[in-house]
Amino acid sequence: MIQVNDSKVEFDSKKDRHEHIKDGYIGKAGFTYLLNHPKLKDLDFVLETRFEGRADDIKILKSIRA
């Protein structure tokens, strides 16, 4: 299992600021790579984002995995 969220801040900023998928620096392209990586494709992912907007995150993740 992997905890995921997009990031409000740039890589190596030493901060953990969560953002909804596509609204942060990782973006949909980063999540597409992550979810389709051969070593990760069969793992479960847990979102750690605000409740408001989470339904959109789930739709995006399902479309990527389909």
mmCIF file as Biopython writes it, N, C-alpha, C and O atoms, coordinates in Angstrom:
data_model
#
loop_
_atom_site.group_PDB
_atom_site.id
_atom_site.type_symbol
_atom_site.label_atom_id
_atom_site.label_alt_id
_atom_site.label_comp_id
_atom_site.label_asym_id
_atom_site.label_entity_id
_atom_site.label_seq_id
_atom_site.pdbx_PDB_ins_code
_atom_site.Cartn_x
_atom_site.Cartn_y
_atom_site.Cartn_z
_atom_site.occupancy
_atom_site.B_iso_or_equiv
_atom_site.auth_seq_id
_atom_site.auth_asym_id
_atom_site.pdbx_PDB_model_num
ATOM 1   N N  . MET A ? 1  ? 0.849   -1.165 0.000   1.0 0.0 1  A 1 
ATOM 2   C CA . MET A ? 1  ? 0.000   0.000  0.000   1.0 0.0 1  A 1 
ATOM 3   C C  . MET A ? 1  ? 0.897   1.232  0.000   1.0 0.0 1  A 1 
ATOM 4   O O  . MET A ? 1  ? 1.937   1.277  0.658   1.0 0.0 1  A 1 
ATOM 5   N N  . ILE A ? 2  ? 0.457   2.223  -0.759  1.0 0.0 2  A 1 
ATOM 6   C CA . ILE A ? 2  ? 1.210   3.473  -0.872  1.0 0.0 2  A 1 
ATOM 7   C C  . ILE A ? 2  ? 0.270   4.642  -0.619  1.0 0.0 2  A 1 
ATOM 8   O O  . ILE A ? 2  ? -0.836  4.685  -1.156  1.0 0.0 2  A 1 
ATOM 9   N N  . GLN A ? 3  ? 0.715   5.595  0.203   1.0 0.0 3  A 1 
ATOM 10  C CA . GLN A ? 3  ? -0.042  6.819  0.446   1.0 0.0 3  A 1 
ATOM 11  C C  . GLN A ? 3  ? 0.373   7.814  -0.622  1.0 0.0 3  A 1 
ATOM 12  O O  . GLN A ? 3  ? 1.565   8.021  -0.847  1.0 0.0 3  A 1 
ATOM 13  N N  . VAL A ? 4  ? -0.615  8.442  -1.293  1.0 0.0 4  A 1 
ATOM 14  C CA . VAL A ? 4  ? -0.306  9.384  -2.371  1.0 0.0 4  A 1 
ATOM 15  C C  . VAL A ? 4  ? -1.078  10.682 -2.233  1.0 0.0 4  A 1 
ATOM 16  O O  . VAL A ? 4  ? -2.146  10.731 -1.624  1.0 0.0 4  A 1 
ATOM 17  N N  . ASN A ? 5  ? -0.529  11.706 -2.797  1.0 0.0 5  A 1 
ATOM 18  C CA . ASN A ? 5  ? -1.186  12.991 -2.974  1.0 0.0 5  A 1 
ATOM 19  C C  . ASN A ? 5  ? -0.294  13.817 -3.880  1.0 0.0 5  A 1 
ATOM 20  O O  . ASN A ? 5  ? 0.905   13.555 -3.975  1.0 0.0 5  A 1 
ATOM 21  N N  . ASP A ? 6  ? -0.852  14.796 -4.535  1.0 0.0 6  A 1 
ATOM 22  C CA . ASP A ? 6  ? -0.035  15.719 -5.300  1.0 0.0 6  A 1 
ATOM 23  C C  . ASP A ? 6  ? 0.620   16.675 -4.297  1.0 0.0 6  A 1 
ATOM 24  O O  . ASP A ? 6  ? 0.289   16.635 -3.112  1.0 0.0 6  A 1 
ATOM 25  N N  . SER A ? 7  ? 1.521   17.513 -4.738  1.0 0.0 7  A 1 
ATOM 26  C CA . SER A ? 7  ? 2.276   18.365 -3.824  1.0 0.0 7  A 1 
ATOM 27  C C  . SER A ? 7  ? 2.090   19.842 -4.146  1.0 0.0 7  A 1 
ATOM 28  O O  . SER A ? 7  ? 2.191   20.249 -5.304  1.0 0.0 7  A 1 
ATOM 29  N N  . LYS A ? 8  ? 1.817   20.643 -3.116  1.0 0.0 8  A 1 
ATOM 30  C CA . LYS A ? 8  ? 1.685   22.092 -3.277  1.0 0.0 8  A 1 
ATOM 31  C C  . LYS A ? 8  ? 3.041   22.753 -3.476  1.0 0.0 8  A 1 
ATOM 32  O O  . LYS A ? 8  ? 3.121   23.872 -3.983  1.0 0.0 8  A 1 
ATOM 33  N N  . VAL A ? 9  ? 4.105   22.068 -3.080  1.0 0.0 9  A 1 
ATOM 34  C CA . VAL A ? 9  ? 5.448   22.654 -3.130  1.0 0.0 9  A 1 
ATOM 35  C C  . VAL A ? 9  ? 6.362   21.835 -4.020  1.0 0.0 9  A 1 
ATOM 36  O O  . VAL A ? 9  ? 6.100   20.661 -4.280  1.0 0.0 9  A 1 
ATOM 37  N N  . GLU A ? 10 ? 7.426   22.451 -4.483  1.0 0.0 10 A 1 
ATOM 38  C CA . GLU A ? 10 ? 8.352   21.788 -5.378  1.0 0.0 10 A 1 
ATOM 39  C C  . GLU A ? 10 ? 9.150   20.698 -4.658  1.0 0.0 10 A 1 
ATOM 40  O O  . GLU A ? 10 ? 9.279   20.703 -3.434  1.0 0.0 10 A 1 
ATOM 41  N N  . PHE A ? 11 ? 9.680   19.770 -5.450  1.0 0.0 11 A 1 
ATOM 42  C CA . PHE A ? 11 ? 10.506  18.682 -4.945  1.0 0.0 11 A 1 
ATOM 43  C C  . PHE A ? 11 ? 11.672  19.232 -4.123  1.0 0.0 11 A 1 
ATOM 44  O O  . PHE A ? 11 ? 12.256  20.264 -4.455  1.0 0.0 11 A 1 
ATOM 45  N N  . ASP A ? 12 ? 11.992  18.524 -3.052  1.0 0.0 12 A 1 
ATOM 46  C CA . ASP A ? 12 ? 13.118  18.833 -2.179  1.0 0.0 12 A 1 
ATOM 47  C C  . ASP A ? 12 ? 12.948  20.150 -1.416  1.0 0.0 12 A 1 
ATOM 48  O O  . ASP A ? 12 ? 13.931  20.777 -1.022  1.0 0.0 12 A 1 
ATOM 49  N N  . SER A ? 13 ? 11.696  20.562 -1.211  1.0 0.0 13 A 1 
ATOM 50  C CA . SER A ? 13 ? 11.436  21.789 -0.461  1.0 0.0 13 A 1 
ATOM 51  C C  . SER A ? 13 ? 11.460  21.541 1.046   1.0 0.0 13 A 1 
ATOM 52  O O  . SER A ? 13 ? 11.398  22.477 1.843   1.0 0.0 13 A 1 
ATOM 53  N N  . LYS A ? 14 ? 11.550  20.263 1.422   1.0 0.0 14 A 1 
ATOM 54  C CA . LYS A ? 14 ? 11.553  19.862 2.845   1.0 0.0 14 A 1 
ATOM 55  C C  . LYS A ? 14 ? 10.218  20.164 3.520   1.0 0.0 14 A 1 
ATOM 56  O O  . LYS A ? 14 ? 10.155  20.357 4.734   1.0 0.0 14 A 1 
ATOM 57  N N  . LYS A ? 15 ? 9.139   20.203 2.711   1.0 0.0 15 A 1 
ATOM 58  C CA . LYS A ? 15 ? 7.800   20.444 3.243   1.0 0.0 15 A 1 
ATOM 59  C C  . LYS A ? 15 ? 6.855   19.372 2.728   1.0 0.0 15 A 1 
ATOM 60  O O  . LYS A ? 15 ? 7.053   18.830 1.641   1.0 0.0 15 A 1 
ATOM 61  N N  . ASP A ? 16 ? 5.839   19.072 3.503   1.0 0.0 16 A 1 
ATOM 62  C CA . ASP A ? 16 ? 4.834   18.073 3.133   1.0 0.0 16 A 1 
ATOM 63  C C  . ASP A ? 16 ? 3.481   18.776 3.051   1.0 0.0 16 A 1 
ATOM 64  O O  . ASP A ? 16 ? 2.720   18.797 4.018   1.0 0.0 16 A 1 
ATOM 65  N N  . ARG A ? 17 ? 3.196   19.349 1.888   1.0 0.0 17 A 1 
ATOM 66  C CA . ARG A ? 17 ? 1.945   20.074 1.685   1.0 0.0 17 A 1 
ATOM 67  C C  . ARG A ? 17 ? 1.130   19.363 0.619   1.0 0.0 17 A 1 
ATOM 68  O O  . ARG A ? 17 ? 1.526   19.316 -0.546  1.0 0.0 17 A 1 
ATOM 69  N N  . HIS A ? 18 ? 0.007   18.817 1.011   1.0 0.0 18 A 1 
ATOM 70  C CA . HIS A ? 18 ? -0.813  18.011 0.107   1.0 0.0 18 A 1 
ATOM 71  C C  . HIS A ? 18 ? -1.673  18.860 -0.809  1.0 0.0 18 A 1 
ATOM 72  O O  . HIS A ? 18 ? -2.161  19.928 -0.438  1.0 0.0 18 A 1 
ATOM 73  N N  . GLU A ? 19 ? -1.844  18.341 -2.037  1.0 0.0 19 A 1 
ATOM 74  C CA . GLU A ? 19 ? -2.700  18.995 -3.015  1.0 0.0 19 A 1 
ATOM 75  C C  . GLU A ? 19 ? -3.450  17.909 -3.777  1.0 0.0 19 A 1 
ATOM 76  O O  . GLU A ? 19 ? -3.005  16.763 -3.840  1.0 0.0 19 A 1 
ATOM 77  N N  . HIS A ? 20 ? -4.582  18.275 -4.349  1.0 0.0 20 A 1 
ATOM 78  C CA . HIS A ? 20 ? -5.332  17.323 -5.159  1.0 0.0 20 A 1 
ATOM 79  C C  . HIS A ? 20 ? -4.577  17.046 -6.460  1.0 0.0 20 A 1 
ATOM 80  O O  . HIS A ? 20 ? -3.838  17.891 -6.963  1.0 0.0 20 A 1 
ATOM 81  N N  . ILE A ? 21 ? -4.784  15.839 -6.987  1.0 0.0 21 A 1 
ATOM 82  C CA . ILE A ? 21 ? -4.130  15.432 -8.219  1.0 0.0 21 A 1 
ATOM 83  C C  . ILE A ? 21 ? -4.486  16.411 -9.333  1.0 0.0 21 A 1 
ATOM 84  O O  . ILE A ? 21 ? -5.640  16.811 -9.488  1.0 0.0 21 A 1 
ATOM 85  N N  . LYS A ? 22 ? -3.495  16.775 -10.081 1.0 0.0 22 A 1 
ATOM 86  C CA . LYS A ? 22 ? -3.535  17.715 -11.204 1.0 0.0 22 A 1 
ATOM 87  C C  . LYS A ? 22 ? -3.424  19.167 -10.759 1.0 0.0 22 A 1 
ATOM 88  O O  . LYS A ? 22 ? -3.212  20.039 -11.601 1.0 0.0 22 A 1 
ATOM 89  N N  . ASP A ? 23 ? -3.558  19.460 -9.468  1.0 0.0 23 A 1 
ATOM 90  C CA . ASP A ? 23 ? -3.448  20.828 -8.975  1.0 0.0 23 A 1 
ATOM 91  C C  . ASP A ? 23 ? -2.068  21.124 -8.395  1.0 0.0 23 A 1 
ATOM 92  O O  . ASP A ? 23 ? -1.787  22.256 -8.002  1.0 0.0 23 A 1 
ATOM 93  N N  . GLY A ? 24 ? -1.212  20.115 -8.343  1.0 0.0 24 A 1 
ATOM 94  C CA . GLY A ? 24 ? 0.103   20.290 -7.741  1.0 0.0 24 A 1 
ATOM 95  C C  . GLY A ? 24 ? 1.234   20.086 -8.731  1.0 0.0 24 A 1 
ATOM 96  O O  . GLY A ? 24 ? 1.024   20.066 -9.944  1.0 0.0 24 A 1 
ATOM 97  N N  . TYR A ? 25 ? 2.435   19.934 -8.196  1.0 0.0 25 A 1 
ATOM 98  C CA . TYR A ? 25 ? 3.637   19.822 -9.009  1.0 0.0 25 A 1 
ATOM 99  C C  . TYR A ? 25 ? 3.831   18.455 -9.647  1.0 0.0 25 A 1 
ATOM 100 O O  . TYR A ? 25 ? 4.519   18.353 -10.663 1.0 0.0 25 A 1 
ATOM 101 N N  . ILE A ? 26 ? 3.251   17.406 -9.086  1.0 0.0 26 A 1 
ATOM 102 C CA . ILE A ? 26 ? 3.398   16.062 -9.660  1.0 0.0 26 A 1 
ATOM 103 C C  . ILE A ? 26 ? 2.505   15.932 -10.884 1.0 0.0 26 A 1 
ATOM 104 O O  . ILE A ? 26 ? 2.946   15.467 -11.936 1.0 0.0 26 A 1 
ATOM 105 N N  . GLY A ? 27 ? 1.262   16.337 -10.748 1.0 0.0 27 A 1 
ATOM 106 C CA . GLY A ? 27 ? 0.333   16.366 -11.877 1.0 0.0 27 A 1 
ATOM 107 C C  . GLY A ? 27 ? -0.115  15.002 -12.359 1.0 0.0 27 A 1 
ATOM 108 O O  . GLY A ? 27 ? 0.335   13.962 -11.879 1.0 0.0 27 A 1 
ATOM 109 N N  . LYS A ? 28 ? -1.011  15.045 -13.318 1.0 0.0 28 A 1 
ATOM 110 C CA . LYS A ? 28 ? -1.584  13.811 -13.857 1.0 0.0 28 A 1 
ATOM 111 C C  . LYS A ? 28 ? -0.508  12.966 -14.544 1.0 0.0 28 A 1 
ATOM 112 O O  . LYS A ? 28 ? -0.543  11.739 -14.453 1.0 0.0 28 A 1 
ATOM 113 N N  . ALA A ? 29 ? 0.435   13.592 -15.220 1.0 0.0 29 A 1 
ATOM 114 C CA . ALA A ? 29 ? 1.500   12.845 -15.893 1.0 0.0 29 A 1 
ATOM 115 C C  . ALA A ? 29 ? 2.339   12.056 -14.887 1.0 0.0 29 A 1 
ATOM 116 O O  . ALA A ? 29 ? 2.691   10.904 -15.139 1.0 0.0 29 A 1 
ATOM 117 N N  . GLY A ? 30 ? 2.655   12.665 -13.765 1.0 0.0 30 A 1 
ATOM 118 C CA . GLY A ? 30 ? 3.425   11.976 -12.727 1.0 0.0 30 A 1 
ATOM 119 C C  . GLY A ? 30 ? 2.669   10.806 -12.139 1.0 0.0 30 A 1 
ATOM 120 O O  . GLY A ? 30 ? 3.248   9.747  -11.896 1.0 0.0 30 A 1 
ATOM 121 N N  . PHE A ? 31 ? 1.385   10.986 -11.909 1.0 0.0 31 A 1 
ATOM 122 C CA . PHE A ? 31 ? 0.571   9.897  -11.375 1.0 0.0 31 A 1 
ATOM 123 C C  . PHE A ? 31 ? 0.373   8.789  -12.398 1.0 0.0 31 A 1 
ATOM 124 O O  . PHE A ? 31 ? 0.287   7.615  -12.036 1.0 0.0 31 A 1 
ATOM 125 N N  . THR A ? 32 ? 0.302   9.154  -13.672 1.0 0.0 32 A 1 
ATOM 126 C CA . THR A ? 32 ? 0.196   8.142  -14.721 1.0 0.0 32 A 1 
ATOM 127 C C  . THR A ? 32 ? 1.436   7.257  -14.707 1.0 0.0 32 A 1 
ATOM 128 O O  . THR A ? 32 ? 1.329   6.034  -14.792 1.0 0.0 32 A 1 
ATOM 129 N N  . TYR A ? 33 ? 2.595   7.863  -14.602 1.0 0.0 33 A 1 
ATOM 130 C CA . TYR A ? 33 ? 3.840   7.098  -14.527 1.0 0.0 33 A 1 
ATOM 131 C C  . TYR A ? 33 ? 3.848   6.218  -13.277 1.0 0.0 33 A 1 
ATOM 132 O O  . TYR A ? 33 ? 4.170   5.032  -13.350 1.0 0.0 33 A 1 
ATOM 133 N N  . LEU A ? 34 ? 3.501   6.789  -12.154 1.0 0.0 34 A 1 
ATOM 134 C CA . LEU A ? 34 ? 3.523   6.070  -10.880 1.0 0.0 34 A 1 
ATOM 135 C C  . LEU A ? 34 ? 2.575   4.875  -10.877 1.0 0.0 34 A 1 
ATOM 136 O O  . LEU A ? 34 ? 2.974   3.772  -10.506 1.0 0.0 34 A 1 
ATOM 137 N N  . LEU A ? 35 ? 1.346   5.080  -11.278 1.0 0.0 35 A 1 
ATOM 138 C CA . LEU A ? 35 ? 0.350   4.009  -11.236 1.0 0.0 35 A 1 
ATOM 139 C C  . LEU A ? 35 ? 0.597   2.918  -12.268 1.0 0.0 35 A 1 
ATOM 140 O O  . LEU A ? 35 ? 0.124   1.794  -12.100 1.0 0.0 35 A 1 
ATOM 141 N N  . ASN A ? 36 ? 1.323   3.229  -13.322 1.0 0.0 36 A 1 
ATOM 142 C CA . ASN A ? 36 ? 1.588   2.231  -14.353 1.0 0.0 36 A 1 
ATOM 143 C C  . ASN A ? 36 ? 2.989   1.635  -14.265 1.0 0.0 36 A 1 
ATOM 144 O O  . ASN A ? 36 ? 3.383   0.841  -15.120 1.0 0.0 36 A 1 
ATOM 145 N N  . HIS A ? 37 ? 3.733   2.011  -13.247 1.0 0.0 37 A 1 
ATOM 146 C CA . HIS A ? 37 ? 5.075   1.452  -13.076 1.0 0.0 37 A 1 
ATOM 147 C C  . HIS A ? 37 ? 4.939   -0.049 -12.801 1.0 0.0 37 A 1 
ATOM 148 O O  . HIS A ? 37 ? 4.118   -0.445 -11.974 1.0 0.0 37 A 1 
ATOM 149 N N  . PRO A ? 38 ? 5.723   -0.887 -13.476 1.0 0.0 38 A 1 
ATOM 150 C CA . PRO A ? 38 ? 5.585   -2.342 -13.330 1.0 0.0 38 A 1 
ATOM 151 C C  . PRO A ? 38 ? 5.682   -2.842 -11.888 1.0 0.0 38 A 1 
ATOM 152 O O  . PRO A ? 38 ? 5.008   -3.808 -11.531 1.0 0.0 38 A 1 
ATOM 153 N N  . LYS A ? 39 ? 6.497   -2.212 -11.064 1.0 0.0 39 A 1 
ATOM 154 C CA . LYS A ? 39 ? 6.660   -2.671 -9.679  1.0 0.0 39 A 1 
ATOM 155 C C  . LYS A ? 39 ? 5.550   -2.167 -8.761  1.0 0.0 39 A 1 
ATOM 156 O O  . LYS A ? 39 ? 5.420   -2.654 -7.638  1.0 0.0 39 A 1 
ATOM 157 N N  . LEU A ? 40 ? 4.752   -1.208 -9.209  1.0 0.0 40 A 1 
ATOM 158 C CA . LEU A ? 40 ? 3.722   -0.610 -8.358  1.0 0.0 40 A 1 
ATOM 159 C C  . LEU A ? 40 ? 2.307   -0.856 -8.851  1.0 0.0 40 A 1 
ATOM 160 O O  . LEU A ? 40 ? 1.351   -0.605 -8.117  1.0 0.0 40 A 1 
ATOM 161 N N  . LYS A ? 41 ? 2.151   -1.338 -10.069 1.0 0.0 41 A 1 
ATOM 162 C CA . LYS A ? 41 ? 0.831   -1.388 -10.701 1.0 0.0 41 A 1 
ATOM 163 C C  . LYS A ? 41 ? -0.190  -2.249 -9.981  1.0 0.0 41 A 1 
ATOM 164 O O  . LYS A ? 41 ? -1.390  -2.055 -10.173 1.0 0.0 41 A 1 
ATOM 165 N N  . ASP A ? 42 ? 0.247   -3.199 -9.154  1.0 0.0 42 A 1 
ATOM 166 C CA . ASP A ? 42 ? -0.694  -4.060 -8.442  1.0 0.0 42 A 1 
ATOM 167 C C  . ASP A ? 42 ? -0.900  -3.655 -6.984  1.0 0.0 42 A 1 
ATOM 168 O O  . ASP A ? 42 ? -1.585  -4.356 -6.239  1.0 0.0 42 A 1 
ATOM 169 N N  . LEU A ? 43 ? -0.323  -2.545 -6.576  1.0 0.0 43 A 1 
ATOM 170 C CA . LEU A ? 43 ? -0.462  -2.091 -5.194  1.0 0.0 43 A 1 
ATOM 171 C C  . LEU A ? 43 ? -1.677  -1.184 -5.031  1.0 0.0 43 A 1 
ATOM 172 O O  . LEU A ? 43 ? -2.137  -0.567 -5.992  1.0 0.0 43 A 1 
ATOM 173 N N  . ASP A ? 44 ? -2.187  -1.111 -3.817  1.0 0.0 44 A 1 
ATOM 174 C CA . ASP A ? 44 ? -3.278  -0.189 -3.490  1.0 0.0 44 A 1 
ATOM 175 C C  . ASP A ? 44 ? -2.679  1.169  -3.116  1.0 0.0 44 A 1 
ATOM 176 O O  . ASP A ? 44 ? -1.602  1.247  -2.524  1.0 0.0 44 A 1 
ATOM 177 N N  . PHE A ? 45 ? -3.389  2.221  -3.470  1.0 0.0 45 A 1 
ATOM 178 C CA . PHE A ? 45 ? -2.963  3.582  -3.159  1.0 0.0 45 A 1 
ATOM 179 C C  . PHE A ? 45 ? -4.014  4.227  -2.258  1.0 0.0 45 A 1 
ATOM 180 O O  . PHE A ? 45 ? -5.214  4.054  -2.476  1.0 0.0 45 A 1 
ATOM 181 N N  . VAL A ? 46 ? -3.567  4.961  -1.259  1.0 0.0 46 A 1 
ATOM 182 C CA . VAL A ? 46 ? -4.445  5.657  -0.326  1.0 0.0 46 A 1 
ATOM 183 C C  . VAL A ? 46 ? -4.231  7.154  -0.509  1.0 0.0 46 A 1 
ATOM 184 O O  . VAL A ? 46 ? -3.102  7.638  -0.428  1.0 0.0 46 A 1 
ATOM 185 N N  . LEU A ? 47 ? -5.312  7.885  -0.756  1.0 0.0 47 A 1 
ATOM 186 C CA . LEU A ? 47 ? -5.222  9.337  -0.908  1.0 0.0 47 A 1 
ATOM 187 C C  . LEU A ? 47 ? -5.139  10.017 0.446   1.0 0.0 47 A 1 
ATOM 188 O O  . LEU A ? 47 ? -5.810  9.620  1.398   1.0 0.0 47 A 1 
ATOM 189 N N  . GLU A ? 48 ? -4.313  11.039 0.519   1.0 0.0 48 A 1 
ATOM 190 C CA . GLU A ? 48 ? -4.223  11.850 1.739   1.0 0.0 48 A 1 
ATOM 191 C C  . GLU A ? 48 ? -4.428  13.314 1.336   1.0 0.0 48 A 1 
ATOM 192 O O  . GLU A ? 48 ? -3.517  14.139 1.398   1.0 0.0 48 A 1 
ATOM 193 N N  . THR A ? 49 ? -5.671  13.597 0.920   1.0 0.0 49 A 1 
ATOM 194 C CA . THR A ? 49 ? -6.032  14.949 0.502   1.0 0.0 49 A 1 
ATOM 195 C C  . THR A ? 49 ? -7.306  15.382 1.226   1.0 0.0 49 A 1 
ATOM 196 O O  . THR A ? 49 ? -7.999  14.568 1.837   1.0 0.0 49 A 1 
ATOM 197 N N  . ARG A ? 50 ? -7.599  16.685 1.144   1.0 0.0 50 A 1 
ATOM 198 C CA . ARG A ? 50 ? -8.822  17.208 1.766   1.0 0.0 50 A 1 
ATOM 199 C C  . ARG A ? 50 ? -10.044 16.502 1.175   1.0 0.0 50 A 1 
ATOM 200 O O  . ARG A ? 50 ? -10.021 16.084 0.017   1.0 0.0 50 A 1 
ATOM 201 N N  . PHE A ? 51 ? -11.098 16.370 1.959   1.0 0.0 51 A 1 
ATOM 202 C CA . PHE A ? 51 ? -12.311 15.691 1.508   1.0 0.0 51 A 1 
ATOM 203 C C  . PHE A ? 51 ? -12.902 16.397 0.289   1.0 0.0 51 A 1 
ATOM 204 O O  . PHE A ? 51 ? -13.282 15.744 -0.683  1.0 0.0 51 A 1 
ATOM 205 N N  . GLU A ? 52 ? -12.980 17.722 0.338   1.0 0.0 52 A 1 
ATOM 206 C CA . GLU A ? 52 ? -13.513 18.485 -0.784  1.0 0.0 52 A 1 
ATOM 207 C C  . GLU A ? 52 ? -12.583 18.292 -1.981  1.0 0.0 52 A 1 
ATOM 208 O O  . GLU A ? 52 ? -11.402 18.632 -1.906  1.0 0.0 52 A 1 
ATOM 209 N N  . GLY A ? 53 ? -13.092 17.760 -3.062  1.0 0.0 53 A 1 
ATOM 210 C CA . GLY A ? 53 ? -12.282 17.535 -4.249  1.0 0.0 53 A 1 
ATOM 211 C C  . GLY A ? 53 ? -11.734 16.128 -4.380  1.0 0.0 53 A 1 
ATOM 212 O O  . GLY A ? 53 ? -11.193 15.768 -5.426  1.0 0.0 53 A 1 
ATOM 213 N N  . ARG A ? 54 ? -11.867 15.331 -3.338  1.0 0.0 54 A 1 
ATOM 214 C CA . ARG A ? 54 ? -11.322 13.972 -3.373  1.0 0.0 54 A 1 
ATOM 215 C C  . ARG A ? 54 ? -12.021 13.100 -4.411  1.0 0.0 54 A 1 
ATOM 216 O O  . ARG A ? 54 ? -11.392 12.219 -4.995  1.0 0.0 54 A 1 
ATOM 217 N N  . ALA A ? 55 ? -13.311 13.330 -4.649  1.0 0.0 55 A 1 
ATOM 218 C CA . ALA A ? 55 ? -14.030 12.541 -5.660  1.0 0.0 55 A 1 
ATOM 219 C C  . ALA A ? 55 ? -13.390 12.726 -7.031  1.0 0.0 55 A 1 
ATOM 220 O O  . ALA A ? 55 ? -13.307 11.776 -7.810  1.0 0.0 55 A 1 
ATOM 221 N N  . ASP A ? 56 ? -12.935 13.945 -7.331  1.0 0.0 56 A 1 
ATOM 222 C CA . ASP A ? 56 ? -12.244 14.184 -8.600  1.0 0.0 56 A 1 
ATOM 223 C C  . ASP A ? 56 ? -10.908 13.440 -8.645  1.0 0.0 56 A 1 
ATOM 224 O O  . ASP A ? 56 ? -10.527 12.902 -9.684  1.0 0.0 56 A 1 
ATOM 225 N N  . ASP A ? 57 ? -10.202 13.413 -7.515  1.0 0.0 57 A 1 
ATOM 226 C CA . ASP A ? 57 ? -8.948  12.657 -7.445  1.0 0.0 57 A 1 
ATOM 227 C C  . ASP A ? 57 ? -9.191  11.187 -7.779  1.0 0.0 57 A 1 
ATOM 228 O O  . ASP A ? 57 ? -8.437  10.585 -8.544  1.0 0.0 57 A 1 
ATOM 229 N N  . ILE A ? 58 ? -10.227 10.623 -7.212  1.0 0.0 58 A 1 
ATOM 230 C CA . ILE A ? 58 ? -10.544 9.210  -7.439  1.0 0.0 58 A 1 
ATOM 231 C C  . ILE A ? 58 ? -10.886 8.960  -8.903  1.0 0.0 58 A 1 
ATOM 232 O O  . ILE A ? 58 ? -10.447 7.965  -9.481  1.0 0.0 58 A 1 
ATOM 233 N N  . LYS A ? 59 ? -11.659 9.846  -9.502  1.0 0.0 59 A 1 
ATOM 234 C CA . LYS A ? 59 ? -11.983 9.709  -10.930 1.0 0.0 59 A 1 
ATOM 235 C C  . LYS A ? 59 ? -10.712 9.727  -11.789 1.0 0.0 59 A 1 
ATOM 236 O O  . LYS A ? 59 ? -10.568 8.933  -12.719 1.0 0.0 59 A 1 
ATOM 237 N N  . ILE A ? 60 ? -9.817  10.623 -11.470 1.0 0.0 60 A 1 
ATOM 238 C CA . ILE A ? 60 ? -8.568  10.715 -12.236 1.0 0.0 60 A 1 
ATOM 239 C C  . ILE A ? 60 ? -7.758  9.433  -12.079 1.0 0.0 60 A 1 
ATOM 240 O O  . ILE A ? 60 ? -7.248  8.898  -13.063 1.0 0.0 60 A 1 
ATOM 241 N N  . LEU A ? 61 ? -7.636  8.939  -10.857 1.0 0.0 61 A 1 
ATOM 242 C CA . LEU A ? 61 ? -6.858  7.721  -10.618 1.0 0.0 61 A 1 
ATOM 243 C C  . LEU A ? 61 ? -7.486  6.520  -11.335 1.0 0.0 61 A 1 
ATOM 244 O O  . LEU A ? 61 ? -6.774  5.700  -11.915 1.0 0.0 61 A 1 
ATOM 245 N N  . LYS A ? 62 ? -8.800  6.421  -11.296 1.0 0.0 62 A 1 
ATOM 246 C CA . LYS A ? 62 ? -9.460  5.311  -11.994 1.0 0.0 62 A 1 
ATOM 247 C C  . LYS A ? 62 ? -9.265  5.411  -13.496 1.0 0.0 62 A 1 
ATOM 248 O O  . LYS A ? 62 ? -9.070  4.390  -14.157 1.0 0.0 62 A 1 
ATOM 249 N N  . SER A ? 63 ? -9.311  6.608  -14.049 1.0 0.0 63 A 1 
ATOM 250 C CA . SER A ? 63 ? -9.115  6.750  -15.495 1.0 0.0 63 A 1 
ATOM 251 C C  . SER A ? 63 ? -7.686  6.395  -15.902 1.0 0.0 63 A 1 
ATOM 252 O O  . SER A ? 63 ? -7.460  5.852  -16.983 1.0 0.0 63 A 1 
ATOM 253 N N  . ILE A ? 64 ? -6.734  6.701  -15.043 1.0 0.0 64 A 1 
ATOM 254 C CA . ILE A ? 64 ? -5.339  6.367  -15.323 1.0 0.0 64 A 1 
ATOM 255 C C  . ILE A ? 64 ? -5.135  4.853  -15.318 1.0 0.0 64 A 1 
ATOM 256 O O  . ILE A ? 64 ? -4.432  4.317  -16.175 1.0 0.0 64 A 1 
ATOM 257 N N  . ARG A ? 65 ? -5.740  4.175  -14.370 1.0 0.0 65 A 1 
ATOM 258 C CA . ARG A ? 65 ? -5.557  2.726  -14.238 1.0 0.0 65 A 1 
ATOM 259 C C  . ARG A ? 65 ? -6.367  1.928  -15.242 1.0 0.0 65 A 1 
ATOM 260 O O  . ARG A ? 65 ? -6.075  0.753  -15.462 1.0 0.0 65 A 1 
ATOM 261 N N  . ALA A ? 66 ? -7.380  2.532  -15.861 1.0 0.0 66 A 1 
ATOM 262 C CA . ALA A ? 66 ? -8.267  1.791  -16.790 1.0 0.0 66 A 1 
ATOM 263 C C  . ALA A ? 66 ? -7.544  1.422  -18.072 1.0 0.0 66 A 1 
ATOM 264 O O  . ALA A ? 66 ? -8.133  0.801  -18.957 1.0 0.0 66 A 1 
#
